[in-house]
Amino acid sequence: MPRAGALATGSPPATHALARYRNEFPVFQDTVYLSTCSLGALGERTRRRVAGFLDMWQARGAAAWYDVWWAALAELRSRYGRLVGAAPEEIALAPSISVALSTVAEALDYARRPKVVITALDFPTVAYQWLAKRPRGIELVVVESPDQVSVPVEAIARAVDERTALVATSHVYFTSGAIQDIRAVAHAARAKGALSLIDAYQSVGQVPVDVRAAGVDFLTAGGLKWLLGGPGIVFLYVRAELARRLTPAIAGWFGHRNQFAFDPRVLERHDDARRFELGTPALAAVYAQLGGLDYIDEIGVPAIRAVTARLTEDLIARARARGFRPKVAPRASDRSAIVLLPAAEPAAAVARLAAAGIIADARPGHVRLSPFFYNEQDDHVAALERLGTPTGH
Ligand SMILES: Cc1ncc(COP(=O)(O)O)c(C=O)c1O
């Protein structure tokens, strides 16, 4: 495929330093992959990590638990923690964001604070934890978005009061890619004595995150998307002081301080975030995530952000030049590498792209494209050419 030229004076060159990693992602041999916000591409290092796990399972079976796999769990907690500026003791492993959220939902005291505040743009599984508790008297308040791109933090702050237990919202919105000011969200919660929880599934890996600088109480993210670890492994950050104090009303033996005592009469939790863990982690997913982190840690999130920010602007500019009106935040600094293009029939457009070997996904009324460090401008050119001209909207 010929290289795409720079779009205009001052725009970035057609390729970038991180494109050298592209060879390690075989999907690009015959496909244009632009769907990292749905599922990160599989890298060779990830495949090797999982193959190594399978070899170990075959050769040693359960004997590998104590000297190898246990250490892999500790390594993963520690690397997740480093990625977001947290201590390993503040990280719990979980199989999905939904499970991580539900452990938090089961750890809060709603007696005097029955309210939970979310936004209309959050991934719905955030809401479901508390909708499921409505029969128990939990009130879910959904703060609307005036433009379907972001939610003004002032509106979130207005919704929080002395009856609010928690503000739970996203760092990057999955339907617009807009980056939310999570420091301001945490401040709005704290100002009224409420806690804050951030669903950072769409940010960690593509946008720098520092839980301490942000002052958030809980944050969850994981392998599926921007951490290149596939499905089945996520983490929950719990601020140290809270991790010691809160006790989820659901439990499993991995949250037990002395799990090998096997005493059914006693439940003593870890005195750190591991008290939020439940059962045996999916080791294949743990190894896949370690492989994904081998890329993320080697490159570093700031370098990834520098490249993806330029790719994002390139994609938006090319789409606009073709007459599309991308649904993105007005300021470039508030945009992440998720770009929604209005489409009258998004599922049909995504199928048309797939038939041409271009992988994107659909969200209501839009085709969603998400470049990562392994993408190049040529990928944008290919996708936009195949999408043709804007329809409807
Ligand atoms: C922001 C966000 N949160 C949560 C989820 C779903 O999380 P899980 O399936 O792990 O519960 C998704 C998409 O998969 C998402 O984009």
The ligand as a MOL file (V3000), in Angstrom:
LIG
                    3D

  0  0  0     0  0            999 V3000
M  V30 BEGIN CTAB
M  V30 COUNTS 16 16 0 0 0
M  V30 BEGIN ATOM
M  V30 1 C -15.5660 1.7300 29.5180 0
M  V30 2 C -15.9610 0.2780 29.5940 0
M  V30 3 N -16.2700 -0.2510 30.7870 0
M  V30 4 C -16.6190 -1.5440 30.8950 0
M  V30 5 C -16.6890 -2.3720 29.7870 0
M  V30 6 C -17.1000 -3.7920 29.9570 0
M  V30 7 O -16.3950 -4.4070 30.9840 0
M  V30 8 P -16.5380 -5.9430 31.3910 0
M  V30 9 O -17.0690 -6.7020 30.2290 0
M  V30 10 O -15.1520 -6.3610 31.7760 0
M  V30 11 O -17.4510 -5.9930 32.5680 0
M  V30 12 C -16.3680 -1.8360 28.5280 0
M  V30 13 C -16.3550 -2.6210 27.2700 0
M  V30 14 O -16.0710 -3.7200 27.1160 0
M  V30 15 C -16.0070 -0.4740 28.4400 0
M  V30 16 O -15.7210 0.0840 27.2500 0
M  V30 END ATOM
M  V30 BEGIN BOND
M  V30 1 1 1 2
M  V30 2 1 2 3
M  V30 3 2 2 15
M  V30 4 2 3 4
M  V30 5 1 4 5
M  V30 6 1 5 6
M  V30 7 2 5 12
M  V30 8 1 6 7
M  V30 9 1 7 8
M  V30 10 2 8 9
M  V30 11 1 8 10
M  V30 12 1 8 11
M  V30 13 1 12 13
M  V30 14 1 12 15
M  V30 15 2 13 14
M  V30 16 1 15 16
M  V30 END BOND
M  V30 END CTAB
M  END
